[in-house]
Amino acid sequence: MGEGRVEVFYGGVWGTICNGGWDTQDANVVCRQLGFSRGHAVTTTQFGEGVGVTWMNNVGCRGSESRIQDCTFSGWGASECHHSRDAGVMCSGAVSKPIRLVGGVTPNQGRVEVYYSNVWGTVCDDGWTREDADVVCKQLGYVRSANVKPRAHYGQGSGHIWMSNVRCSGSESHLHDCPFDGWGQASCRHTEDVGIFCEGYSEENPVVLRLTGNSNKNQGRVQVYFGNTWGSVCDSNWDIHDGHTVCRQLGYDKALSIRTGTHYGSDSSTVWMDNVQCTGFKRRLQDCNFSGWGVKASHCTSSRKAGVHCSASVSETFDVRITGGRTNNRGRVEIRHQGVWGTVCDDAWDIVDAGVVCRQVGFTNATAFHHVYRPAGNGHIWMDDVQCTGSESRLQDCPARPFGNHNC
């Protein structure tokens, strides 16, 4: 059995969950995410009070989700709960898979953890190779590894470091079939916890979208590429907000209309997404609430397909990203102009400018960093002397020198 106070890792920080509405459905999702088969909700402080931020409140899982963050809740950090109301769980049932990826923004990436002697622990990056990563990815159901991420790229684990100097040939079915130093024999620290990224969809754009069923490329039936397979989106609760998100992800300004049923033809492929609910400004469809990958209602037949008609004009060739940080919410600011990524000079850079960037990429607030955010960028420096007022929706709307004109 596994039991304790539930904590989630978000924005590079561990935080608790408030027990508002906390029930068995929520506990089941947490326990399955941790590898157990079922859970019991604990709403008292028998596991002690946490410290710091309370990340989630009013969690409302249906029970079919694969991760607690896929459930509905009030929003990251939108809680005024005291830690006397921290939620806990008591998990039971056999661990379904003795290996997992933790701390990644998508299910196919994260810190490698293995389950041994009824305890989860990490794997040291000493001697870790692509062959070792391939074995983990195949064990988790992916085809192969795309990247090895050493030095606690996905955050440091805690407790046991179970494996070190793993030496897989690449043909093994399980990581524990590979030679290694022995359980718990590592001389590493958690700063050396290894992480991996499994192949199936790209790290820059974890879920690929396309529109099919129409001769015009800006409209059609929505399909998503997940787990090396193209699949469809069920039209349950499909609305214009979902359509806007799809169109933005494909590079258009907005959705002109959404379509349901067989407007763009039927589709017998796997239904990857159902009950999509994009609220607020979302840059990617996978960031919206939905039932979970491959989880669909019985009414989602081949005739219940989501479609969209996007604006004919492709949005300007600008985009913004945050790169080079340990987590996806911090790093060097880069902007794409004329199809080429470049950096932004820190002359006059302040919290107002940073706030515009953070809102543009989907966060709520910001901290500004000056000087070089390591590693330094290369190539073009596109913007200098940025002076946002704070009302702009995009960094490129802020007053600044002409693109490419700088003294940095």
C-alpha positions in Angstrom: 0.0 0.0 0.0 1.1 3.6 -0.7 -0.3 6.4 1.3 0.4 10.1 2.1 -0.3 13.7 1.4 -0.7 14.3 -2.3 1.7 16.8 -3.9 2.1 17.9 -7.6 5.0 19.4 -9.4 4.2 22.5 -11.4 6.3 25.5 -12.6 9.4 23.9 -11.0 7.8 23.8 -7.5 6.1 21.1 -5.5 2.8 22.0 -3.9 -0.2 20.5 -2.3 -3.9 19.9 -3.2 -6.7 21.4 -1.2 -9.3 18.8 -0.1 -12.3 20.9 -1.4 -14.5 18.3 -3.2 -11.8 15.6 -2.8 -13.3 12.1 -3.2 -12.7 8.6 -4.3 -12.7 9.4 -8.0 -9.8 11.9 -7.5 -7.9 9.4 -5.3 -8.3 6.7 -7.9 -6.7 8.9 -10.6 -3.8 9.8 -8.3 -3.2 6.2 -7.3 -3.3 4.9 -10.9 -0.9 7.6 -11.9 1.4 6.3 -9.2 1.1 2.8 -10.5 -1.5 1.4 -8.1 -5.0 0.1 -9.0 -7.3 2.0 -6.7 -7.4 4.7 -4.0 -9.1 6.0 -0.9 -9.5 9.7 -0.4 -8.2 11.2 2.8 -9.5 14.7 3.8 -7.9 15.0 7.2 -4.3 16.0 8.0 -3.2 12.5 9.2 -0.3 12.7 6.8 0.8 16.2 8.1 0.5 19.6 6.7 2.5 20.7 3.6 4.3 24.0 3.1 4.5 26.5 0.4 2.0 26.8 -2.4 -1.3 25.0 -2.8 -1.5 24.2 -6.5 -4.9 22.7 -7.0 -8.4 23.0 -5.5 -11.9 21.8 -6.3 -10.5 18.8 -8.2 -13.3 17.1 -10.1 -12.1 13.8 -11.7 -14.5 11.6 -13.6 -12.2 8.6 -12.7 -11.1 7.9 -16.3 -8.2 10.4 -16.4 -4.7 9.1 -16.6 -3.2 12.1 -14.6 -4.6 14.3 -11.8 -3.7 17.4 -13.9 -6.1 16.1 -16.6 -9.0 16.5 -14.2 -11.0 19.7 -13.9 -9.9 22.1 -11.1 -10.0 25.8 -10.2 -6.7 26.6 -11.9 -3.0 26.4 -10.9 -2.5 28.3 -7.7 -6.1 29.5 -7.6 -6.7 28.4 -4.0 -6.9 30.2 -0.6 -6.9 26.9 1.4 -4.8 26.6 4.5 -2.5 23.6 4.7 -4.8 22.1 7.3 -6.9 21.1 4.3 -4.2 19.3 2.3 -5.6 16.3 0.5 -4.2 12.8 0.9 -4.7 9.3 -0.5 -4.3 5.6 0.6 -3.5 3.6 -2.5 -3.8 -0.2 -2.8 -3.6 -2.9 -5.4 -0.6 -4.2 -7.4 1.6 -1.8 -9.2 0.7 -2.2 -12.9 4.1 -1.1 -14.3 7.3 -1.1 -12.3 8.6 1.9 -14.2 7.3 5.5 -14.9 8.2 8.9 -16.2 7.8 11.8 -13.7 7.9 15.6 -14.0 7.5 16.0 -17.8 4.9 18.2 -19.4 3.6 15.2 -21.6 3.3 11.5 -20.7 6.2 10.5 -22.9 8.9 12.4 -21.1 10.2 12.7 -17.6 12.5 11.5 -14.9 12.9 7.7 -14.9 11.7 6.0 -11.8 11.5 2.3 -11.0 9.5 0.4 -8.4 11.5 -2.0 -6.2 10.9 -3.4 -2.7 7.5 -1.5 -2.6 9.2 1.9 -3.0 9.6 4.1 -6.0 13.2 5.4 -6.7 15.3 7.1 -9.4 18.0 6.0 -11.8 21.4 7.6 -11.8 22.7 9.0 -15.2 26.1 7.4 -14.8 26.8 5.4 -18.0 23.3 6.1 -19.3 23.0 5.7 -23.1 20.4 5.8 -25.8 20.1 2.0 -25.6 19.1 2.2 -22.0 16.5 4.9 -22.9 15.2 2.7 -25.7 14.5 -0.1 -23.3 12.5 2.2 -21.0 10.5 3.7 -23.8 9.6 0.3 -25.2 8.7 -1.0 -21.8 6.3 2.0 -21.5 4.7 1.3 -24.9 6.6 3.8 -27.1 8.7 2.9 -30.1 12.1 4.2 -29.1 13.7 7.1 -27.3 14.2 10.5 -28.8 16.4 12.2 -26.2 18.4 11.4 -23.1 18.0 14.1 -20.4 20.7 13.7 -17.7 21.4 15.9 -14.6 17.9 16.0 -13.2 16.5 17.7 -16.3 13.0 17.0 -15.1 13.7 17.8 -11.4 15.3 15.9 -8.6 13.7 12.9 -7.2 13.8 11.9 -3.5 14.5 8.8 -1.5 16.2 5.8 -3.0 18.4 5.9 -6.1 17.7 2.3 -7.2 19.9 1.9 -10.3 23.3 3.1 -11.5 25.6 2.3 -14.4 22.8 0.6 -16.4 24.2 -1.2 -19.5 21.4 -2.2 -21.8 22.1 -3.7 -25.2 18.7 -2.3 -26.4 17.1 -5.7 -26.9 15.9 -6.2 -23.4 12.1 -6.0 -22.6 12.5 -4.5 -19.1 15.1 -2.1 -17.6 15.7 -4.5 -14.7 16.8 -7.1 -17.3 19.9 -5.0 -18.1 23.2 -5.2 -16.2 23.6 -2.6 -13.5 25.5 -2.1 -10.2 22.7 -3.7 -8.1 19.6 -2.4 -6.3 20.4 0.6 -4.2 24.2 0.4 -4.9 24.4 3.9 -6.5 27.0 6.4 -5.3 25.0 9.3 -7.0 23.0 12.2 -5.7 19.6 13.2 -7.0 21.3 15.9 -9.1 22.2 13.0 -11.4 18.7 11.6 -11.8 18.3 10.6 -15.4 15.3 11.5 -17.6 14.3 10.6 -21.1 12.0 11.7 -23.9 10.3 8.9 -25.8 9.5 9.1 -29.5 6.0 9.2 -30.8 5.5 12.9 -31.1 8.0 15.8 -31.3 9.2 17.7 -28.2 8.7 21.1 -29.8 5.0 20.3 -30.7 4.0 17.2 -28.7 0.8 16.6 -30.5 0.6 17.2 -34.3 -2.7 18.3 -35.8 -4.1 18.3 -39.3 -7.4 19.0 -41.1 -8.7 16.4 -43.5 -11.8 15.8 -45.5 -11.8 19.1 -47.5 -9.9 20.4 -50.5 -9.2 23.7 -48.7 -6.3 23.2 -46.3 -7.8 25.7 -43.7 -10.9 23.6 -43.0 -11.7 20.0 -42.3 -12.1 17.2 -39.8 -9.6 17.6 -36.9 -7.1 14.8 -36.5 -4.3 14.4 -34.0 -1.1 12.4 -34.2 -0.5 10.7 -30.8 1.4 7.5 -30.1 2.6 7.1 -33.7 -1.0 7.0 -34.9 -3.4 9.5 -36.5 -6.8 9.6 -34.8 -9.9 11.8 -34.5 -11.5 14.1 -32.0 -15.1 13.4 -30.9 -17.5 16.3 -31.2 -18.9 16.1 -27.7 -19.0 19.7 -26.3 -17.0 20.9 -29.3 -17.3 24.7 -29.5 -15.7 27.8 -31.1 -13.1 28.1 -28.3 -11.8 24.6 -29.2 -11.8 25.7 -32.8 -9.8 28.8 -32.1 -7.2 26.7 -30.3 -6.9 24.3 -33.2 -6.6 27.1 -35.7 -3.9 28.9 -33.7 -1.9 25.7 -33.3 -2.0 25.3 -37.1 -0.9 28.9 -37.7 -4.2 30.6 -38.5 -5.6 33.7 -36.7 -8.8 32.2 -35.5 -11.7 29.8 -36.3 -14.5 31.1 -38.4 -16.9 28.3 -37.5 -16.9 24.8 -36.0 -18.5 21.7 -37.5 -19.8 18.5 -35.9 -21.1 15.1 -37.1 -20.1 14.1 -40.6 -19.8 17.6 -42.2 -16.3 16.7 -43.3 -16.9 13.0 -43.6 -16.9 10.1 -41.2 -13.8 8.7 -39.6 -13.2 5.2 -38.3 -9.7 5.8 -36.8 -8.9 5.8 -33.1 -10.8 8.5 -31.1 -7.9 10.2 -29.3 -9.8 13.0 -27.7 -13.3 13.5 -26.3 -15.1 16.2 -24.3 -12.5 18.8 -25.2 -13.0 22.0 -23.3 -10.6 24.9 -24.1 -11.1 27.8 -21.7 -9.2 31.0 -21.8 -6.2 31.4 -24.2 -4.7 28.0 -25.1 -1.9 27.7 -27.6 -2.3 23.9 -28.1 -5.3 21.5 -28.1 -3.5 19.1 -25.8 -3.4 21.9 -23.1 -7.2 21.9 -22.9 -9.3 19.8 -20.6 -10.4 16.5 -22.2 -11.3 12.9 -21.1 -7.8 11.5 -21.5 -5.9 10.0 -24.4 -8.1 7.3 -26.0 -10.8 7.7 -23.4 -14.1 8.2 -25.1 -17.8 7.9 -24.5 -19.8 5.1 -26.2 -21.7 7.6 -28.4 -18.4 8.7 -30.1 -18.9 6.7 -33.3 -17.4 7.3 -36.7 -20.2 9.9 -37.4 -19.4 12.1 -34.3 -16.3 14.0 -35.5 -15.1 17.5 -34.6 -14.3 19.9 -37.5 -13.3 23.5 -37.9 -13.1 26.2 -40.6 -10.1 28.4 -39.9 -9.6 32.0 -41.2 -8.0 31.8 -44.7 -5.1 34.1 -43.8 -2.2 32.5 -42.0 -1.2 34.6 -38.9 1.9 36.7 -39.1 5.2 34.7 -39.1 5.9 35.6 -35.5 5.9 33.3 -32.5 7.4 33.4 -29.0 9.0 30.7 -26.9 10.8 30.3 -23.6 13.8 28.0 -23.9 17.0 27.0 -22.1 15.4 26.7 -18.6 15.1 23.7 -16.3 11.3 23.9 -16.5 8.9 25.1 -19.3 8.0 28.3 -17.5 11.4 29.9 -17.3 14.2 30.5 -19.7 15.6 32.7 -22.5 13.0 34.6 -24.5 13.1 33.9 -28.3 10.9 35.2 -31.0 10.4 33.9 -34.6 10.5 36.5 -37.4 10.4 35.6 -41.1 10.7 31.9 -40.1 13.9 32.3 -38.1 14.2 32.2 -34.3 16.2 34.9 -32.6 16.7 36.4 -29.1 15.6 39.6 -27.4 18.1 42.1 -25.9 17.7 42.9 -22.2 18.0 46.7 -22.7 15.1 48.3 -20.8 13.6 44.8 -20.2 11.3 44.8 -17.2 8.5 43.0 -15.4 5.9 44.5 -17.8 7.6 43.1 -20.9 8.0 39.7 -19.1 4.3 39.7 -18.2 3.3 40.1 -21.9 5.5 37.2 -22.9 4.2 35.0 -20.1 0.6 35.7 -21.0 1.4 35.0 -24.6 2.6 31.5 -23.9 -0.2 30.7 -21.5 1.0 31.7 -18.0 -0.5 34.4 -15.6 2.4 36.3 -14.2 6.2 36.8 -14.6 9.6 37.6 -13.1 12.0 39.4 -15.4 15.7 38.2 -15.7 18.4 40.5 -17.0 21.8 39.7 -18.6 22.4 36.3 -20.1 20.0 33.4 -19.3 22.3 30.4 -19.7 22.8 29.0 -22.2 23.2 32.1 -24.4 21.3 32.2 -27.7 22.9 32.4 -31.1 22.1 33.9 -34.5 19.8 36.9 -34.8 18.9 39.3 -32.0 15.5 40.4 -33.3 14.3 42.9 -30.7 15.9 45.6 -28.5 14.6 48.4 -26.3 11.3 46.7 -25.8 8.8 48.9 -23.9 5.5 47.2 -23.4 2.7 49.0 -21.6 1.3 45.7 -20.3 -1.9 45.8 -22.3 -0.5 44.0 -25.4 -1.4 40.4 -26.1 1.8 39.7 -28.0 5.4 40.8 -27.6 5.6 41.9 -31.2 2.9 44.4 -30.5 5.1 46.3 -28.0 7.1 49.4 -28.9 10.7 48.5 -29.8 13.4 49.2 -32.3 12.7 47.8 -35.8 13.2 44.1 -36.1 16.9 43.2 -36.3 18.0 46.7 -35.3 19.9 46.5 -32.0 23.1 47.6 -30.1 23.6 44.4 -28.1 
